[in-house]
Amino acid sequence: MFFTSGENEKLLDKAVFFSKFLPDGQKRRVNLAEANDGEVLFGEISKNCLLQLNNVMELTYQPMIERLEDKKYWGECDPEYIEEF
């Protein structure tokens, strides 16, 4: 196991990440008695994370957005912005 920011060491396989979220200036220990209190974000990434993100966008979100042709789903959004999106 090793810790890195990823700037100098390349990801060779899968990795996990942990990030603690607290309002600015606050400091407190992680509550180990709580399974998921929303203060620690965690997940898994692979060395192909950009490819995975592209696949999710292309294969999941793009088809859903393309089906939103009916203007009622876009509310008062300007048609120019709808087309750009």
Secondary structure, 3 states (H helix, E strand, C coil): CCCCCCCCCCCCCCEEEEEECCCCCCCCCCCCCCCCCCCEEEEEECCCHHHHHHHHHHHHHHHHHHCCCCHHHHCCCCHHHHHHC
